[in-house]
Amino acid sequence: MSSSSTLSLAPHAAPAAAAPRSRRAVRTWLFVMAALVVAMVAVGGATRLTGSGLSITEWKPVTGAIPPLSGTAWAEEFAKYQATPQYRLLNQGMTLSEFQFIYAWEWGHRLLGRVLGLAFFLPLLFFWWRGQLDRRLSLSLLGLGALGGLQGAVGWIMVASGLQPGMTAVAPIKLALHLTLASGIYAGLVWVASGLDRRRDEAVPAGIPAGIPARISGTALALMVLVLVQIALGGLVAGSKAGLTYNTWPLMDGGLVPAGLFSGTPWIENFVDNVTLVQFNHRLTAYALLALAIVHAVDVRRRVPGTGAARRATALAGLVAGQAMLGIVTLLLVVPLWAGLAHQVAAMLVLGMATVHARLCRSPAPMRAPAA
């Protein structure tokens, strides 16, 4: 067979003139995916706060997308839940309608995960087929897709930990891992999207050296990492229900440093299971994050005033301050549903802003504006 008649498996090459628009399309898609991850985190938070996460006792990635559709099917699902430790120890006597309420939250969370997977992989295949993804971008997106698949498995491992004998909730460390991995995927999507189709002719005010100093770009990256660490610590707070204790601020148990930080043995397990140390670590990291964000904003405004970096650093410091105040309110009110959800979603907004700022601070410097 001649080479001219051989079927080509290579993706179609996009016309050069269409490249800018295609990159904008990919960028928009990635930001939409990031928004879907935030929605997923919000629904997951509501699932946790309503005690719904253990209502579905099986992992059926395909057939599980269809909820019970008959009275018999509902009775079977309810019977499975009634066999769990959570029902026997906490929810004895729950009615079918009450079960349907918590089931709906968990089913919605899992369904959104399936939708998110389709919304990622179908456009990914389309953009690849159109030749709109270069090698580096393709590998980055495949890596994020693999993390998404891993996240589904981690989610089930987390749920399974709460179905073990004597357990009435998921293991805190596994909930923290689930939330942190979701946050990492979200940050990855925002990072990649922020690096696409940036204008290279952004003006730099006269008298300002071109480019972002290494100290500023390094601090911006450190802020992004610290936000991720704080979200992980927040997952431990949520998993151990540490927010339901020490509901005062700025003191804990009448002091800045409470007693009993390492009362458990072995000592390493205090970082996960000791609600005193778990909440204390979350508070300390919040203070460190706020201080670093403010110092960074002042530094950027002094070194490169009037630039996009200065505006972003200022906005990030404001978001961190707002999140800190929201966290205090959530604690003082003993974590009502609305405050807990707002605090969790706001954390994702802070992470998104920190990621955009860190990514753009690492980009090549824009062209200098002509002197007046």
C-alpha positions in Angstrom: 0.0 0.0 0.0 1.4 3.4 -0.9 2.1 5.9 1.8 -0.4 8.3 0.3 -3.2 5.9 1.1 -2.1 5.1 4.6 -4.5 6.3 7.3 -2.9 9.1 9.4 -3.5 9.0 13.2 -2.0 12.4 13.8 -4.3 15.2 14.9 -5.3 17.8 12.3 -3.0 20.8 12.3 -4.9 24.0 13.1 -4.3 27.0 10.7 -1.7 29.4 12.0 -4.2 32.3 11.9 -6.5 30.4 14.2 -3.9 29.8 16.9 -4.7 32.8 19.1 -8.4 32.0 19.1 -7.8 28.3 19.8 -5.6 29.2 22.7 -8.3 31.4 24.1 -10.8 28.6 23.8 -8.5 26.2 25.7 -7.9 28.9 28.3 -11.6 29.5 28.8 -12.3 25.8 29.0 -9.7 25.4 31.7 -11.1 28.2 33.8 -14.6 26.6 33.4 -13.1 23.4 34.7 -11.6 25.3 37.7 -15.0 26.7 38.5 -16.5 23.2 38.3 -13.8 22.0 40.8 -14.9 24.8 43.2 -18.5 23.7 42.8 -17.4 20.1 43.6 -15.6 21.3 46.7 -18.6 23.3 47.8 -21.0 20.3 47.4 -18.5 18.1 49.1 -18.4 20.6 52.0 -22.2 20.5 52.2 -22.1 16.7 52.1 -19.7 16.7 55.1 -21.5 19.3 57.1 -24.9 17.6 56.7 -23.4 14.2 57.7 -24.3 12.7 54.3 -20.9 11.3 53.1 -21.6 7.7 54.3 -25.1 7.4 52.9 -24.0 5.5 49.8 -22.1 2.5 50.9 -20.9 1.2 47.5 -18.7 2.6 44.8 -20.2 2.0 41.3 -18.5 4.5 38.9 -21.0 3.8 36.0 -24.2 2.3 37.3 -24.1 4.5 40.5 -25.0 7.5 38.3 -28.6 6.3 38.4 -30.3 6.9 41.8 -33.0 4.6 43.2 -36.1 5.0 41.1 -38.6 2.9 43.0 -39.8 2.2 46.5 -38.1 -1.2 46.5 -34.8 0.3 45.3 -35.0 3.0 48.0 -35.7 0.3 50.7 -32.6 -1.6 49.5 -30.4 1.4 49.7 -31.7 2.3 53.1 -31.1 -1.2 54.4 -27.5 -1.0 53.3 -27.1 2.3 55.2 -28.8 0.8 58.3 -26.1 -1.8 58.4 -23.4 0.9 58.9 -21.9 1.9 62.2 -22.9 5.5 61.6 -26.6 4.6 61.5 -26.4 2.2 64.4 -24.5 4.7 66.7 -25.7 8.1 65.5 -28.8 7.9 63.4 -30.9 5.1 64.9 -34.5 5.6 64.0 -33.9 7.8 61.0 -36.9 7.9 58.6 -36.7 7.0 54.9 -37.3 10.7 54.0 -34.4 11.7 56.2 -32.2 9.1 54.5 -33.2 10.4 51.1 -32.1 13.9 52.1 -28.6 12.8 53.0 -28.5 10.4 50.1 -29.2 13.3 47.7 -26.2 15.2 48.9 -23.8 12.4 48.4 -25.3 11.3 45.1 -25.1 14.9 43.9 -21.4 15.1 44.9 -20.6 11.9 43.0 -22.7 12.9 40.0 -20.8 16.2 39.8 -17.6 14.3 39.8 -18.7 12.3 36.8 -19.8 15.4 35.0 -16.5 17.0 35.8 -14.6 14.0 34.3 -16.6 14.2 31.1 -16.2 18.0 30.9 -12.5 17.5 31.1 -11.7 14.5 28.8 -14.2 15.2 26.0 -12.9 18.7 25.2 -9.4 17.5 25.8 -9.8 15.0 23.0 -11.4 17.6 20.8 -8.6 20.1 21.3 -6.0 17.4 20.7 -7.8 16.3 17.5 -7.8 19.8 16.2 -4.1 20.2 16.9 -4.7 23.0 19.4 -2.5 21.5 22.1 1.3 21.5 21.9 3.4 18.7 23.5 4.0 20.5 26.8 0.4 21.6 27.3 -0.8 18.1 26.4 1.4 16.5 29.0 0.3 19.0 31.6 -3.3 18.3 30.9 -2.9 14.5 30.9 -1.2 14.8 34.3 -4.1 16.8 35.7 -6.5 14.2 34.2 -4.6 11.4 35.9 -4.8 13.3 39.2 -8.6 13.6 38.6 -8.9 9.8 38.3 -6.8 9.4 41.4 -9.1 11.8 43.2 -12.0 9.5 42.5 -10.2 6.6 44.0 -9.1 8.6 47.0 -12.7 9.7 47.5 -13.9 6.1 47.8 -11.0 5.2 50.1 -12.1 8.1 52.3 -15.7 6.9 52.4 -14.6 3.3 53.0 -12.7 4.4 56.1 -16.0 5.6 57.6 -17.7 2.3 57.0 -15.3 0.3 59.2 -16.5 -1.2 62.5 -16.8 1.4 65.2 -16.4 4.4 62.8 -19.1 7.0 62.4 -17.2 9.4 60.1 -14.4 9.3 57.6 -10.8 9.3 58.8 -9.6 12.9 59.1 -6.3 12.3 57.3 -8.1 10.8 54.3 -10.6 13.7 54.2 -7.7 16.2 54.3 -6.0 14.3 51.5 -9.2 14.3 49.4 -9.6 18.1 49.9 -5.9 18.8 49.3 -5.8 16.8 46.1 -8.9 18.6 44.8 -7.3 21.9 45.7 -4.1 20.9 43.9 -6.0 20.0 40.8 -7.8 23.3 40.9 -4.5 25.2 41.3 -3.0 23.2 38.4 -5.9 24.2 36.1 -5.6 27.8 37.1 -1.8 27.7 36.7 -2.0 26.3 33.2 -4.8 28.6 32.1 -3.1 31.7 33.5 -0.1 31.0 31.3 -2.0 30.9 28.0 -2.5 33.8 25.7 -1.0 36.5 27.9 -0.5 39.8 26.3 3.2 40.5 25.8 2.8 44.2 25.2 1.5 45.2 28.7 3.0 48.6 29.5 5.3 49.0 32.4 5.3 52.5 34.0 8.4 54.6 33.3 11.2 54.3 35.8 10.2 50.7 36.8 12.8 48.1 35.9 11.4 45.5 33.4 10.6 42.1 34.8 9.6 40.9 38.3 12.4 40.6 40.8 13.2 37.0 41.8 12.4 37.7 45.4 8.9 38.8 44.5 8.2 35.8 42.2 9.6 33.5 44.9 7.5 34.9 47.6 4.4 34.7 45.4 5.1 31.0 44.9 5.6 30.5 48.6 2.2 32.2 49.2 0.5 29.8 46.9 2.1 26.8 48.6 1.2 28.1 52.0 -2.4 28.5 51.0 -2.4 24.8 50.0 -0.9 23.9 53.3 -3.5 25.9 55.1 -6.3 24.1 53.1 -4.8 20.8 54.1 -4.8 21.8 57.8 -8.4 23.0 57.3 -9.3 19.5 56.1 -7.9 18.0 59.3 -10.0 20.5 61.3 -13.1 19.5 59.3 -12.3 15.8 59.6 -11.7 15.8 63.3 -14.5 18.3 64.0 -11.9 20.5 65.7 -13.9 23.6 64.8 -16.6 22.6 67.3 -14.2 23.0 70.2 -12.4 26.1 71.6 -14.9 28.5 70.1 -13.2 31.6 71.3 -10.7 34.0 69.7 -7.9 35.0 70.1 -7.5 32.8 73.1 -7.9 29.0 73.2 -8.8 27.6 76.6 -8.0 30.9 78.2 -4.5 31.2 76.7 -2.7 32.0 73.5 -1.1 28.5 73.7 -3.5 26.0 75.1 -2.6 23.0 77.3 -2.6 19.5 76.0 -1.1 20.1 72.6 0.8 16.8 72.8 -1.3 14.8 75.2 -1.7 11.8 73.0 0.7 9.0 72.2 2.5 8.4 70.0 3.2 12.2 69.7 3.1 12.2 65.9 -0.6 11.3 66.0 -1.4 14.5 67.8 -1.1 16.4 64.5 -4.1 14.4 63.2 -6.2 13.2 66.1 -5.6 15.8 68.8 -8.3 18.5 68.2 -6.4 21.0 70.3 -3.2 20.8 68.2 -5.2 20.5 65.0 -7.0 23.7 65.6 -3.9 25.4 67.0 -1.9 24.6 63.8 -4.7 25.9 61.6 -4.7 29.2 63.6 -0.9 29.6 63.5 -0.7 29.0 59.8 -3.5 31.5 59.2 -1.5 34.2 61.1 1.6 33.3 59.1 -0.3 33.4 55.8 -1.8 36.8 56.6 1.5 38.3 57.7 3.3 37.0 54.6 0.5 38.3 52.3 0.7 41.8 53.8 4.5 42.0 53.8 4.5 40.7 50.2 1.9 43.3 49.1 3.9 46.1 50.6 7.1 44.8 49.0 5.6 44.5 45.6 4.0 48.0 45.7 7.4 49.5 46.7 9.4 47.6 44.1 7.1 47.6 41.1 4.4 50.2 41.8 1.6 50.6 39.3 2.0 47.1 37.8 -0.3 44.2 37.5 1.8 42.4 40.1 1.2 45.2 42.6 -2.5 45.1 42.1 -2.7 41.4 42.3 -0.6 41.3 45.5 -2.8 43.9 47.1 -6.0 42.0 46.1 -4.5 38.8 47.5 -3.7 40.4 50.8 -7.3 41.6 51.0 -8.7 38.2 50.2 -6.5 36.6 52.9 -7.6 39.1 55.5 -11.3 38.6 54.5 -10.8 34.8 54.8 -9.2 35.1 58.2 -12.1 37.2 59.5 -14.6 34.7 58.0 -12.7 31.9 59.7 -13.0 33.7 63.1 -16.8 34.2 62.6 -17.2 30.5 61.6 -15.4 29.5 64.8 -17.3 31.8 67.1 -20.6 30.7 65.7 -19.6 27.0 66.1 -19.6 26.3 62.4 -23.1 26.8 61.0 -23.7 25.3 57.6 -23.6 28.7 55.7 -20.4 29.8 57.4 -18.6 26.5 57.0 -19.4 26.5 53.3 -18.5 30.1 52.8 -15.2 29.6 54.5 -14.4 26.6 52.3 -15.3 28.3 49.1 -13.5 31.5 50.0 -10.4 29.3 50.6 -10.6 28.2 47.0 -10.9 31.8 45.8 -7.8 32.7 47.8 -5.9 29.8 46.3 -7.1 30.8 42.8 -5.8 34.3 43.2 -2.5 33.2 44.8 -2.0 30.8 41.8 -2.7 33.4 39.2 -0.4 35.8 40.9 2.4 33.2 41.3 2.1 32.1 37.7 2.1 35.6 36.2 5.0 36.7 38.4 7.0 33.8 36.8 6.1 34.8 33.2 8.5 36.6 30.9 8.5 40.4 31.5 6.2 42.5 29.3 7.6 45.1 27.0 8.4 48.5 28.5 6.1 51.4 27.7 7.8 54.1 25.5 9.0 57.1 27.5 6.7 60.0 27.5 
